[in-house]
Amino acid sequence: MTRGQQRVAVGRGWKAPEQGMIHIRVDGGISRNGEVGAVAAVCRDHTGNFRGSSTVVYPGITDPACLEMMACREAQALAQDLMFSKIVISGDSKNTISDIGEEAGGLHSLITSEIVATKSLFEVCNFIFEGRNYNPDAHYLAKFATSLNQGRHLWIEDPHDPTCIPRVLVMNE
């Protein structure tokens, strides 16, 4: 472990992705006043090391289902920025993950179609559901992002706040 890195135990259920795969957790959030929506994506490698994160702030977009779908698309954008070709994206919205898996479209069919089309740019791009208990990094980042200015925000190598998003996770066996 290098100087400045923290090791933090993670809640039960967090398992490392296969070696060579990158795990990106996503979430959407709404400001306390209900006027601003934000999405977040937090990227870690198979050893639990933080690789990058991003948020996008959308004033006026506050539909939770829409934000969850847009968070999945942001995860793909983050993976492209970091030049990763084998990714697994997890979120805590069963309907969103199901719509993407079934290529169903649903209420947000244009975003779903873009996500499905973008999957072809990756060697592996899988989507899985994980409950909120296993997604604290993205949840905290999405809430924090609602206080940022409109637009996209990107952190590479170092998280915006290492006390909120640790640099290194200890994986449960």
C-alpha positions as CSV (number, residue, x, y, z in Angstrom):
1,M,0.0,0.0,0.0
2,T,1.4,3.4,-1.0
3,R,1.5,6.4,1.3
4,G,-1.9,8.1,1.7
5,Q,-3.9,5.0,0.7
6,Q,-6.6,3.8,3.1
7,R,-7.9,0.3,3.5
8,V,-11.6,0.0,4.4
9,A,-13.6,-3.1,5.0
10,V,-16.6,-3.3,2.8
11,G,-20.1,-4.5,3.6
12,R,-20.9,-8.1,3.2
13,G,-21.5,-9.2,-0.4
14,W,-18.9,-7.1,-2.2
15,K,-16.8,-9.5,-4.3
16,A,-14.0,-8.5,-6.6
17,P,-14.6,-8.9,-10.3
18,E,-12.5,-11.4,-12.2
19,Q,-8.9,-10.4,-12.9
20,G,-8.7,-8.1,-15.9
21,M,-12.3,-6.9,-15.3
22,I,-13.3,-3.5,-14.0
23,H,-16.3,-3.0,-11.7
24,I,-18.2,0.2,-12.0
25,R,-20.9,0.9,-9.5
26,V,-23.6,3.5,-10.4
27,D,-26.3,5.5,-8.7
28,G,-28.5,8.5,-9.2
29,G,-29.5,11.1,-6.6
30,I,-31.7,14.1,-6.1
31,S,-30.9,17.3,-4.2
32,R,-32.6,18.0,-0.9
33,N,-34.7,20.7,-2.5
34,G,-35.7,18.3,-5.3
35,E,-34.6,20.6,-8.1
36,V,-31.3,18.9,-9.2
37,G,-30.5,15.4,-10.2
38,A,-27.1,13.8,-10.5
39,V,-25.6,10.5,-11.5
40,A,-22.4,8.9,-10.3
41,A,-20.1,6.1,-11.4
42,V,-17.2,4.7,-9.3
43,C,-14.7,2.5,-10.9
44,R,-12.5,-0.1,-9.2
45,D,-10.2,-2.9,-10.4
46,H,-10.2,-6.5,-9.3
47,T,-7.9,-5.7,-6.4
48,G,-10.3,-3.0,-5.0
49,N,-8.1,-0.1,-6.1
50,F,-10.0,3.1,-7.1
51,R,-9.4,3.8,-10.8
52,G,-11.7,6.8,-11.4
53,S,-15.1,8.2,-10.8
54,S,-17.4,10.6,-12.6
55,T,-20.6,12.5,-12.0
56,V,-23.0,14.4,-14.2
57,V,-25.3,17.1,-12.7
58,Y,-28.6,17.7,-14.4
59,P,-30.7,20.6,-13.0
60,G,-34.4,19.9,-13.5
61,I,-34.0,16.2,-14.2
62,T,-35.3,14.5,-11.0
63,D,-37.0,11.3,-12.1
64,P,-35.2,8.5,-10.2
65,A,-35.6,5.9,-12.9
66,C,-34.3,8.2,-15.6
67,L,-31.3,9.1,-13.4
68,E,-30.5,5.4,-12.8
69,M,-30.5,4.7,-16.5
70,M,-28.4,7.8,-17.2
71,A,-25.9,6.6,-14.5
72,C,-25.5,3.3,-16.4
73,R,-24.7,5.3,-19.6
74,E,-22.2,7.4,-17.6
75,A,-20.5,4.3,-16.4
76,Q,-19.8,3.4,-20.0
77,A,-18.5,6.9,-20.7
78,L,-16.2,6.6,-17.7
79,A,-14.9,3.2,-18.9
80,Q,-14.2,4.7,-22.3
81,D,-12.3,7.7,-20.7
82,L,-10.2,5.3,-18.7
83,M,-9.7,3.0,-21.7
84,F,-11.1,-0.1,-20.1
85,S,-12.6,-2.8,-22.4
86,K,-13.8,-5.4,-19.9
87,I,-16.4,-4.0,-17.5
88,V,-19.2,-5.0,-15.2
89,I,-21.6,-2.2,-14.2
90,S,-23.8,-2.7,-11.2
91,G,-26.7,-0.6,-9.9
92,D,-29.3,-0.8,-7.3
93,S,-32.3,-0.4,-9.6
94,K,-33.7,-3.8,-10.7
95,N,-35.9,-2.2,-13.3
96,T,-33.1,-0.4,-15.0
97,I,-30.8,-3.4,-15.0
98,S,-33.6,-5.6,-16.3
99,D,-34.5,-3.1,-19.1
100,I,-30.9,-3.0,-20.3
101,G,-30.6,-6.8,-20.1
102,E,-33.8,-7.4,-22.0
103,E,-33.1,-4.5,-24.4
104,A,-36.6,-3.6,-23.6
105,G,-36.4,0.2,-23.7
106,G,-39.1,0.8,-21.2
107,L,-39.9,4.4,-20.3
108,H,-36.4,5.5,-21.1
109,S,-36.0,3.7,-24.4
110,L,-33.7,6.2,-26.1
111,I,-31.2,6.0,-23.3
112,T,-31.6,2.2,-23.1
113,S,-31.0,2.0,-26.9
114,E,-27.8,4.1,-26.6
115,I,-26.5,1.9,-23.7
116,V,-27.2,-1.3,-25.7
117,A,-25.5,0.1,-28.8
118,T,-22.5,1.3,-26.7
119,K,-22.0,-2.2,-25.3
120,S,-20.6,-3.2,-28.7
121,L,-17.6,-0.9,-28.1
122,F,-16.4,-3.1,-25.3
123,E,-14.9,-6.5,-25.3
124,V,-17.1,-7.3,-22.3
125,C,-19.9,-5.1,-20.9
126,N,-22.2,-6.7,-18.4
127,F,-24.9,-5.2,-16.1
128,I,-25.8,-6.7,-12.8
129,F,-28.2,-5.7,-9.9
130,E,-26.7,-5.2,-6.5
131,G,-28.7,-3.8,-3.5
132,R,-27.8,-0.4,-2.1
133,N,-26.0,-2.0,0.8
134,Y,-23.2,-3.0,-1.7
135,N,-23.1,0.4,-3.4
136,P,-22.2,3.1,-0.8
137,D,-19.4,4.7,-2.9
138,A,-21.7,5.6,-5.9
139,H,-24.6,6.5,-3.6
140,Y,-22.5,9.0,-1.6
141,L,-20.9,10.4,-4.7
142,A,-24.3,11.0,-6.4
143,K,-25.6,12.8,-3.3
144,F,-22.5,14.9,-3.1
145,A,-22.7,15.7,-6.8
146,T,-26.1,17.4,-6.4
147,S,-24.1,20.3,-4.8
148,L,-21.8,20.7,-7.8
149,N,-22.2,22.9,-10.8
150,Q,-24.1,21.6,-13.9
151,G,-22.2,19.3,-16.2
152,R,-19.7,16.4,-16.0
153,H,-17.1,16.0,-13.3
154,L,-14.3,13.5,-13.5
155,W,-11.8,12.2,-10.9
156,I,-8.9,9.9,-12.0
157,E,-6.6,8.1,-9.6
158,D,-7.8,10.0,-6.6
159,P,-11.4,10.2,-5.4
160,H,-12.9,13.6,-4.6
161,D,-12.9,12.7,-0.9
162,P,-10.9,9.6,0.3
163,T,-12.9,9.5,3.5
164,C,-16.1,9.1,1.5
165,I,-14.7,6.9,-1.3
166,P,-11.6,5.0,-0.1
167,R,-8.7,4.5,-2.5
168,V,-8.5,0.8,-1.6
169,L,-11.1,-1.7,-0.5
170,V,-10.6,-4.9,1.4
171,M,-12.6,-7.5,-0.4
172,N,-14.7,-10.0,1.5
173,E,-14.0,-13.6,0.8
